[in-house]
């Protein structure tokens, strides 16, 4: 399975990272991203690293007409590639090819589900079809049809248990519910200055997000399709707690409405 194309004659448009806080404490998780423009269009790339577990997840995606046209995904443990996947969008349906080390490739096709390649900078693809009603004078996001939720079906590469290497990046479908809401953008727990540019009330969107591991109090904030922050409570004794993920260190310019509606 081929990797993403080499960065040939590409110009970086924007870059940044996401910081992860658990119960107010910054976690040793790195998630950098970069947006590039080349002769073949826009490419959005990101890598999540968990040094303590020697894990990394890398995603490279070609963006066309506000959607992911193709995406290359790689999961590594201990410096070795364990699993890889390739997604391709077409008018007749979408193909997903994945492979784990020591096994052959498997191909899957799907039509309706919205493909989400796991990393935070791609969150805008999940919410791009969600209509939002906004009072521009107050930024009161009154919701979909008076607060009704919209059902969203996501096609997501599976990474729930890294110990089950034979299942990593295999296809999974998850049902989610999304609605717009009016919660203000929270400050990062360590009270740092926000990344520049600061989202304006006219571009900032807040969504409630429910399904799978995300409960009723989960909130996502986006501006022009770029995730600014999200908060959620994770259940469990070892990893449970209040998570806050925030955009940080952004440079360059993110295109307006990157992921088209």
C-alpha positions in Angstrom: 0.0 0.0 0.0 1.5 3.3 -1.1 2.1 6.2 1.3 1.0 9.8 0.7 2.7 11.6 -2.2 6.0 13.3 -1.2 5.8 17.0 -0.5 6.9 18.2 -3.9 6.7 22.0 -4.7 4.2 22.6 -2.0 3.6 25.8 0.0 2.5 25.8 3.6 -0.6 27.8 4.2 -1.1 27.2 7.9 0.1 25.1 10.7 -0.6 24.5 14.4 -1.1 21.8 17.0 -3.7 20.6 19.5 -2.9 20.4 23.2 -4.6 17.8 25.4 -5.5 18.6 29.0 -6.9 16.0 31.5 -8.5 17.5 34.6 -6.5 20.7 33.9 -3.1 19.0 33.4 -1.3 19.2 30.1 -0.8 15.6 28.8 2.3 14.3 26.9 0.4 14.0 23.7 1.6 15.8 20.5 -0.7 16.5 17.6 0.7 18.8 15.0 -0.9 19.7 11.7 -0.1 21.5 8.5 -2.1 22.7 5.5 -0.3 22.8 2.1 -1.0 24.0 -1.4 0.6 22.3 -4.4 0.1 21.7 -8.0 -2.4 19.0 -7.2 -4.5 21.1 -4.8 -4.7 21.3 -1.0 -3.2 18.7 1.3 -4.0 18.6 5.1 -1.6 16.5 7.2 -1.5 15.7 10.9 0.4 13.4 13.3 -0.6 12.4 16.8 2.3 11.1 19.0 2.1 9.4 22.4 5.8 9.0 23.4 5.1 7.1 26.6 3.4 4.3 24.6 5.7 4.7 21.6 2.6 5.2 19.4 2.0 7.5 16.4 -0.9 8.1 14.0 -0.3 9.9 10.8 -2.9 11.2 8.4 -2.5 12.9 5.0 -5.5 14.0 3.0 -6.2 15.6 -0.3 -9.0 18.2 -0.1 -11.1 18.9 -3.1 -14.3 21.0 -3.2 -14.4 21.1 0.6 -14.3 17.3 1.0 -11.6 14.6 1.6 -10.9 13.2 -1.9 -8.3 10.6 -0.6 -6.5 10.0 2.6 -3.5 8.0 3.7 -3.3 6.7 7.3 -0.5 5.1 9.1 -0.3 3.6 12.7 3.1 2.9 14.2 4.2 1.3 17.5 7.7 1.2 18.7 8.9 2.9 15.6 7.5 0.1 13.3 4.5 0.4 11.0 1.7 -1.8 12.3 -1.2 -0.8 10.1 -2.0 1.5 7.1 -5.1 2.5 5.2 -6.1 4.3 2.1 -9.5 6.1 1.5 -10.7 7.2 -1.9 -13.9 9.2 -2.7 -15.7 8.8 -6.0 -19.1 9.8 -7.4 -20.3 6.1 -7.3 -19.1 5.3 -3.8 -16.1 5.3 -1.6 -13.3 2.7 -1.3 -11.3 1.9 1.9 -8.3 -0.3 1.8 -6.5 -1.3 5.0 -3.7 -3.6 5.9 -2.0 -4.8 9.1 1.6 -6.0 9.3 1.9 -9.6 8.3 -1.4 -9.8 6.6 -2.9 -9.0 3.2 -4.9 -5.9 2.3 -8.7 -5.8 2.6 -11.0 -3.6 0.6 -14.3 -2.2 1.7 -16.9 0.0 -0.1 -19.5 2.4 1.4 -21.7 5.2 0.2 -23.6 7.2 2.7 -21.3 7.4 5.8 -19.2 10.5 6.3 -15.5 9.6 6.4 -13.6 10.9 9.4 -9.8 10.2 9.6 -9.6 10.5 13.4 -7.3 13.5 14.0 -8.6 16.8 15.4 -7.8 19.1 12.4 -10.3 17.0 10.3 -13.2 17.6 12.7 -14.7 20.1 10.3 -15.7 17.3 8.0 -18.1 15.9 10.6 -20.0 19.2 11.1 -19.9 20.6 7.5 -23.4 19.4 6.8 -25.0 20.7 10.0 -27.1 23.9 9.5 -26.7 26.6 12.2 -29.1 29.4 13.1 -27.2 32.4 14.5 -28.3 35.8 15.8 -25.3 37.8 14.5 -25.8 40.5 17.1 -25.4 38.1 20.1 -23.8 35.0 18.6 -26.8 33.1 20.1 -26.7 29.8 18.2 -30.3 28.8 18.6 -29.9 25.3 17.2 -31.3 23.2 14.4 -35.1 23.6 14.1 -35.3 25.0 17.6 -32.7 22.7 19.1 -33.4 19.4 17.3 -30.4 17.1 16.8 -29.2 15.9 13.4 -28.2 12.3 13.0 -24.7 11.8 11.4 -23.3 8.4 10.4 -19.5 8.3 10.5 -17.1 5.9 8.9 -14.1 5.8 11.2 -10.8 3.8 11.2 -10.8 1.6 14.4 -8.2 2.4 17.0 -10.0 1.8 20.3 -7.5 -0.8 21.7 -3.9 -0.6 20.4 -3.2 -4.0 21.9 -5.5 -5.6 19.3 -3.2 -4.9 16.4 -5.0 -7.2 14.0 -8.0 -4.8 14.2 -6.2 -1.5 13.9 -7.5 0.9 11.2 -10.2 -1.6 10.2 -13.5 0.1 9.1 -16.1 0.9 11.7 -19.4 2.8 11.5 -20.6 5.0 14.4 -23.9 6.9 14.8 -23.7 10.4 16.2 -26.1 13.2 17.0 -25.1 16.9 16.5 -26.9 20.1 17.3 -25.8 23.7 17.4 -25.7 25.5 20.7 -24.6 28.7 22.3 -21.8 27.9 24.7 -18.9 30.4 24.8 -15.4 29.3 23.7 -13.6 28.2 26.9 -10.0 29.3 27.7 -7.3 26.6 27.9 -6.8 25.3 31.5 -3.3 26.8 31.7 -4.7 30.3 30.8 -2.3 30.8 27.9 -3.0 33.5 25.3 -5.2 32.1 22.6 -3.9 31.2 19.2 -4.0 33.9 16.5 -6.2 34.8 14.9 -8.9 34.8 17.5 -12.2 33.6 16.1 -14.9 36.3 15.7 -18.4 35.8 16.9 -19.6 35.7 13.3 -17.4 32.7 12.5 -17.4 30.8 15.8 -19.7 27.8 15.9 -20.5 25.6 18.9 -21.9 22.1 18.7 -23.2 19.5 21.1 -22.0 16.1 20.1 -23.4 12.8 21.3 -22.6 9.1 20.5 -20.2 6.3 21.2 -17.8 7.6 23.9 -19.2 11.2 23.8 -21.9 12.1 26.4 -24.5 14.8 26.7 -22.1 17.5 28.0 -19.6 17.2 25.0 -19.0 20.4 23.2 -17.0 21.3 20.0 -16.1 24.8 18.9 -15.1 25.5 15.3 -14.3 28.6 13.2 -14.5 28.3 9.4 -14.3 24.5 9.7 -11.2 24.6 12.0 -11.5 23.1 15.4 -10.8 25.6 18.1 -11.5 23.4 21.2 -13.6 20.6 22.5 -14.5 19.3 25.9 -15.8 16.0 27.0 -15.9 13.7 30.0 -14.4 10.2 29.6 -15.6 7.4 31.8 -13.2 4.8 33.3 -10.9 4.4 36.2 -7.5 4.6 34.5 -8.1 7.2 31.8 -11.4 8.8 32.9 -11.8 12.5 33.6 -12.5 15.8 32.1 -10.7 16.4 28.8 -10.1 19.8 27.2 -8.4 19.9 23.8 -7.4 23.3 22.4 -5.8 24.7 19.3 -2.4 26.2 19.9 0.6 27.7 18.1 -1.3 28.4 14.9 0.5 30.3 12.1 -0.5 31.2 8.6 -4.1 31.5 7.2 -6.8 28.9 7.3 -9.2 29.3 4.3 -12.7 30.4 4.9 -15.2 27.5 5.0 -12.4 25.0 4.4 -14.9 22.1 4.5 -17.8 23.1 2.3 -21.4 22.9 3.3 
